[in-house]
Amino acid sequence: MTDPRITDLPALIEGLPPGNRAPAERILATSATNGRLDPPEGMRSWIEKSFGSVDAVTEQRIVKVTNRITLEGTLFNELRASRPLDTGVSLDLDSEIAATEGDPFCRPEEGTPADVFGRISGEHATTASNIAKYDGFHGVVVFDDHNPLHLTPEKVSNYVSVGLEWCRKALEADPEAKYPFLMWNCLWRAGGSIIHGHAQVTATRDAHYPKVELLRRAAAGYRSEHGSDYFGDLHQVHDALGLGVPAEDGVRAFASLTPVKEKELVVIGGDPGDAALHRTVGALLQGFVRDLGARAFNVAFYMPPLAPADEDWSGFPTVVHIVDRGDPANRTSDIGAMELYAAPVVASDPFRVAEVLRDGPPS
Ligand SMILES: [Zn+2]
């Protein structure tokens, strides 16, 4: 049997055993189409050089996947991974990162403000108060490592623990600031304005951020309509198709069929404070950097509120998203009007992403 490909997804779902096919068809809408074109003779050698063959371009398969429950959706076209890009100057990333050593985050005690409740310090990170805030509480988890790519599961686990302790301190300072959010924008292409390794934490009042609340509502609607746990079914469908990736006990992880952009992983854990969840995220990030070549990436933790709320959060797990934002040397943005207003267009095949994280890079 040949390796499964994202372009075969409609057939792969049809071939699932009934117990997996039913939730797959409940959650996912898939359709495939072919894009065709007719190149002039004079373009053929350039196409062959750029895309491998003329046939690859004259008929290209595109698969659209929509999550019917959350209305997340993605267009996959593998050919776009090999399209020529005007990438600007090439760049030695390691030396670019090293050149900024000695920045304020290298000495957070003097170079950054503290929060009103002080700083949280852990084995590999210490917190600062963000100087221009997203929200009433907005902190920075400043890593001891200047280079954000020198990550290990243990270090990442500590970054997350320190961030969650910050959220608890924010709640003590303001009992209404009960909705926590933890994020990591790694390098400028992922929205990080400072190169030195850092994650960010916020705590918001009144209601969770709209995208988190939207997921809560979608999962609650699914449970009342189908009598089944949305997150459990979502993982089951991905796992049955061969998209599961390694995770510690009690944690589930997979390469998403509706990625927001390249190589997106979803990790589902129980309590946000679970160390096995933190280590799983760290191990997957290590694979993301080492085996999948990610350099600029985003991480986001969706978590239920830390204190009772009016709306029903029962059964809502911790959901972590990890996404590759492309080559930091590339001058073309990875998002445009399609991503902002229609649906993300993605070149990486989730089946290859899962395979590399399970078995390592192809030798
Ligand atoms: Zn630094």
Boltz pocket constraint, residues with backbone or C-beta under 6 A from the ligand:
constraints:
  - pocket:
      binder: B
      contacts: [[A, 100], [A, 101], [A, 102], [A, 103], [A, 104], [A, 105], [A, 106], [A, 145], [A, 146], [A, 196], [A, 197]]
      max_distance: 6.0
